[in-house]
Amino acid sequence: MLPMSATNDVTPGFQFASDNTAGICPEAWQALEQANTGFTPGYGEDTYTQRAADLIRDLFETDCEVFFTFNGTAANSLILATLCRSYHSAVCSSVAHVETDECGGPEFFAHGIKLLTADHQQGLIIPDEVTRIATQRTDIHYPKTRALTITQPTELGTVYSLDELKTLCDTAKQHDLLIHMDGARFANALVSLDRTPAEMTWKRGVDVLSLGSTKLGSPVGDAVVFFNRDLADEFDYRCKQAGQLASKMRFLAAPWVGLYQSGAYRTHAAHANAMAKQLAENLQSLGLEIAYPTHVNAVFVHMPQPLVDALHARGWHFYGFIGGAQRLMCSWATTPQHIDALTADIQQALA
């Protein structure tokens, strides 16, 4: 039986506010129930944590180092603190989550690193921007550029192709930059490209990945995946110091087992992407302009303010986003009935 949050209730609400507003998916829920028996060692010494890490290694076809954190902000911040010293800088898109939505977390945990923002095209970092930033100042009075952060998919719902990733990573390597990929919705990008996780990460030059799970239906948790194992030295101590070492780690790890052992991570991502495409088509059919290509489970649409106000008044929740567009997110729990109900209300409001 699906959790209550996955029913076909079409009462206006938080269905499209974020993929974080959906509940726990059945596979993660079942794995949590299975883990909630008996006694196991704490702090990651349990079989669930080991199994989850092994499944991630199998997924990426390499012997990577895997750590689990409570959320993506912690994962991103601790990674950049590992890659950079306090006098370093990291290049990111001007719309990157680490720049706009993490309350200075990377700067705090890395003791003062500077984020240098690059221009983008629909969320995708322009490679020449990496060169410009990495070479604009090399004197001792300016923070030394050390890392590049790529979000895949981007905050605008767009996806780097494998060729675009290779060009960007090659450019970064030319300037001796370490490469971090923020993969909060990694599975959605993976399904969109229909390529392997290895092809989208370490085979393109990515050194470390923040791998998200909550958007897929997990209750909590991100994985930090070091493809460059040398960079993972003493990362466990960094997690402990930052309050990211769970005492009952099995409950952080078990949902990963449920999602990845069954292949549900891919099924749910594909479903969310398909729902977003249907929603985008419906909105376009009503004469609304889609702001960015719908590559994954995010739909960005330009709405006149009276329409936004009318939908909010009817109980629908969604957010104005970068560039003035409204962002509507689909999730594993989004149904065609949800999309039909929102479409009908939009049609009535426009009329």
N, C-alpha and C positions, 0 to 999 in steps of 0.2 A: 504494500500500500504506500502511495506517495505521502510525504509529509503534508500537513494542511496547507502550507504555503504554495503547493503545486496544484491546487484544485483549479477548476475553471471559473472561479469567482470573478465576475467582470464588473464588480462595483468599482467606480473610479477610485484611484488611490496611487500607491507608490510603484506600480508595475514598471513604469518607464523612467523613474527618477534615477535609478542606477542598477547595475547588475548585482550590487551589494544588498539591495533591498529584498531579494529573493531568499527563501529559506535554505535549509540544508537539503541537498539532493539525496535520493534514496540510497545510492551506493555509499556515500560518505556516512549517512545515518546508520546504515547496517554495520559498517566497519567500526563505528564508535560503539555500537551495542556489543559487538564481539570483543572489543578491547576492554569493555567494562565488566570483566569477570576476573576473579582471582587477584593474585598479587604478582607484580613484576618489579624489576629494578627501576629506579628513577633516573632522571637526568640523561636520557637517551641511551641507556644501556639495555633497553628492552628489545624484544624481537620485532615489535611493530616499527620502531624507528629504523632498525637495521633493514627490515624488509622494504620500507619506503625508500630508503637511500639506494638500495640495490635496484629497485624498480626504476628509479631516475637514472642510474648508471646504464641500465639496459636500454632505456628510452633513448639516451644520447649516444649509445654505442661507444662509450669510453669510460675509463676508470677515473671519474671525476670525484672531487671531494664535495660532500653534501652536508649542509647544516640547515636547521630549521629555526625560523624566527616567528614572532607573533604576527607581524604585518609587514607590508611592503616598505613603509617608511623606514623601519628599522633595518630591513635588508639593504635597501639602497644606501642609507647613511653609513652603515657599518662597512659596506663594500668600499665606498669612496674613502672612508677613513683608513681602510687597509691599503688601498692603491696609492693614496696621497699622504704626504707629510704636510705639516701645518703651513709651510711656505709654498705649497703647490697650488695649481688650479686645475679645474676639470671643465672641459667643453661640453655644452649641452644645447639642445634647442631652446629657443626663447619661450616655447610653450611646454617645456619638459616638466614633468611632475616634480622632479627634484628642485626645480626653480620656482614653480608657482604654487605648490600644494603641500610642502613638507615642513613648513614653519621653521626653516633654517636648520632642519635636522642634519643634513650633510655637513654644513659648516660647523655645527655644534660638536658632533661626534668626531670630526676630523680636526678639531681645535683651530678652526679659522681658515680652512681652505677657501678659495674664491671660485665661484661658478662663473664661467665666461659664456655668455649666451650667443649662439650662432643663428643667423637668419635661416629660414626654412621655406620650403615650398609645400604647402598643405601638410605641414607637420614634419616633413622629411628634411633632415639636415642637408644643406648644400655642401658637397665635399670641399669646394674651394674656400668655404668659410672656415673649415678646420685648418687648412693651410694658413689662411689669413691670421687667425687667432694664434696659432702655434708659433708664427714667425714675426708677429707685429712687435713684440718686445722680447729680447733675450738678455737684457741687462739685469743686474743683481737687484735693482730697485723694483722689479715687477715679479709677481708670483710666477714661478716656473710651471709651464703647462705639462701635466703629467698623465691625464686620462681623458677619454672620450666616453660620454654616456649616450647610448642610443635607446630609444623607446620603440619596442616592436610588439604590437602595433602602436602607432603614435597616439598622442592625446587627442588628435583630430580624427581618429578612426581609420587612418590610412596605413598601408603596409609597405615596407621596403621590399622590393623584389630581391632575389638572390644576387643579381648583378649589381643592384644599388648597394646592397650590404657589402659586397666584395670591394667595390670602389671606395666606399666610405672607410672600411677597415684598412684597406691598403694605404689610403691617404694618411690615416692615423698612425699606422706603423712606420710610415716614412718619417714621421716626426717623433718616433719613439714613445708614442702614447699607448698606454694600456687601455683596453676596451671593456666597458661594462654595458651589458644590455639589461634594460628594465623590461621584464616580461610579465607585467601584471596580468595581461590578457594574451600571453604567449600562445596558448592553444587555439585561440581564435585566429591569430595570424597564421599559425601552422596549417589550419584547415583551409584558410583562404588561399595560401600558396600551394597546398597539396604537395609539400615536400617533407623530408625527414627533419626531426629536431637537430640532428648533427649538421645537416646541410645549412641550417639557419643560424648556427652558432659557431662552434669551434672550428668547423671546416671553412668558415669565412673569416676567422681570426679573433672571435670573441674570447676574452680571457675569463670572464665571470658573468653569471646570469642571476638576476633576481627572478625566480619562477613563482608566479602567483597561483593561488588555488581558490581563494574565496569567490572570485567571479564565476568559477565553474560549479560552485555549490558546496564548497567546504565551509565549515563554520568559522575557521580562523587559520592563519598561517601562511607563510611564504617559505620557499626553499632558496638557499644561497648555494649556487652550483659553481664550483671552481674548476674550469677546464685546465687552467694553468695551476697545477697543484702546488707549485712553489709559493704562490701568492697566499695560499691557505694557512701558512705557518702561524700557529697560535691564534687562529681566528676563533677557536673555541673559548679562549680566554677573553677575547673581545666581546663575544656574545654574553658570557657570564657577567662581565663588568657592566654591560649595558642593560642588564635585566632581561635578557632574551634566552636564557637557559631555563626551559620549563622543567619543574620538578617531576610532574606527571607527563613526561614527554610523549608517552604512548597516545595520549588524546590529541596531541598536535600532529602526530605522524599517522595515526590510523586512517583518517580521511584520505590521505594520499594513497594508501594501499587500496582503499575502496575505489578511488577514481582511476588509478593507473593499472591495477591488476585486471580490471574488467574492460579497460578501454573506454570507460564512460567519459573520461576527460575530453576525448575527441568527439564522441557522440553529442555531448552537451554543447560543446563549442560550435559544432556544425549546426545544431538546432538553433542556437542563439543567432548565429550569422544569417541563417535562412529567414528567421523571423524579422530581422532588421531589414533584409532586402525586401520582404513583403511590405513592411511598414513604409519604407522609402517609396516603393511603387504606389502605394495608396495615397501618400501625401502628394506625390507628383501629380497623380490623377485628379487631385482636388485643386491643382494650380499653384501649389506651394513649391518654393525653390529649395532644392537640396544643396547645402553649402559645400560639402566635401564628398568625395566618392565614398560609397558605403562598402568598404572592404570587409569589415568585421561586424560586430554586434552593436555598433553605435550609429545613430542617424542624427545628423546635424541639419537642421532645417530653419530657414528664415520664416518667421511668423510675424505678422503685424501685432503690435502690442494689444489692441482690443481682443484679438483671438487668444493671445496668451492669457490675458486677464479672464476671459470667458471660460477657458479650460480650467484654470486654477479655481475659479468659482464653482465649477462643476465637480471639483474634488480631485482632478488629475495633478500629479506632481512631476515636474521636470525642471531643468535648470537652464538659465541663460548661460552661454559659454563664450569661449574666446572668439572674437570677431563678431559678436552680436547674435550668433545663431543660437537656437534652442537645441539642447542635446537630449535625445531620447534613447535610452539603453534597453536592449533586450537581454534576456537571460535564459538559463536552462529551463526556467519555469514559465516563460512567456508562451502564451497559446494564441492560435488564430482568433479565438473569441476575444482575447484582450485587444488585439489589433483592430478587430471589427468594431468593438465598442468605442475605442478612441476615435477611429475613423468616422463613425456615425456622429459622435459629438462634435468633431471638427466640422463636418459637413453642415450640421445644424447651426453651429455658431457662425459659420461663414454666410449662411443663408439669412 
